Amino acid sequence: MTKEEGKSVYISCEVTGLDTDYVHWYQKKEDEAFKRILYVKTKSKPVPETNHPDAKDFDVLTQNNNYDLKITNVKKRHSGVYYCASWEYSSDAR
């Protein structure tokens, strides 16, 4: 997706079929490692990654099973691929 600088953009993420409380958003730029932007616990405010240089530009809007990433005031340096991730923890470790 392409967005004009200075605008806001929403990237959707629907999480279904998992018994989890946490959803994480990551940014991947070419030739760089994945960087976590933030994570959010169900029915809580997002927790920004303190060492992400643009953490203040990101937010999450949650509704039902959707955890949509909002990028405010889009800049060229926001270019990259964005991933949402969630996983289930098992208490049956042996």
Protein Blocks (a to p, Z undefined) as FASTA:
>chain_A
ZZdehiacddddddehiacfbdcdddddehiacddfbdcdehiacdddfklfklmmpccd
dehjbccdddehiafklgccdddddddddfkbZZ
